[in-house]
Amino acid sequence: MIKAILKDYSQAKVDDEGNIMKVPEKTYIKAVVTSRQMYRALEIHAIAEETEMNEFDQMKELLYFVVDLFDNQFTFDDILDGVLSEDLLDWTRDITEQVMIGHKKKESLKKKALEAQK
């Protein structure tokens, strides 16, 4: 299972000095990540390294991948509006790590289960 959190900054509560106090947010859940989706995450990373893809194109590919990964529960624009600019790289990295780590956890559990059967 993986999750993504998007915030609604149009509804943000700010103090008198303009500091954000509270922002409504919505958590999106993806119960199952398929091998195809994990493969696509690896493919985007490999293509970016091999072709020296510029940051703009790499970010665009990653954001469309995330929209697809979550079965269009939100849009490309929802991400752009729901994640602060200074958080966007970490946000996409977190989601791709969830995809990869989830796969590794399953492999580790499967290996432990097989060893326990011996």
Secondary structure by P-SEA (a helix, b strand, c coil): ccbbbbbcccbbbbcccccccbbbbbbbbbccccaaaaaaaaaaaaaaaaacccaaaaaaaaaaaaaaaacccccaaaaaacccccaaaaaaaaaaaaaaaaaaaaaaaaaaaaaaac
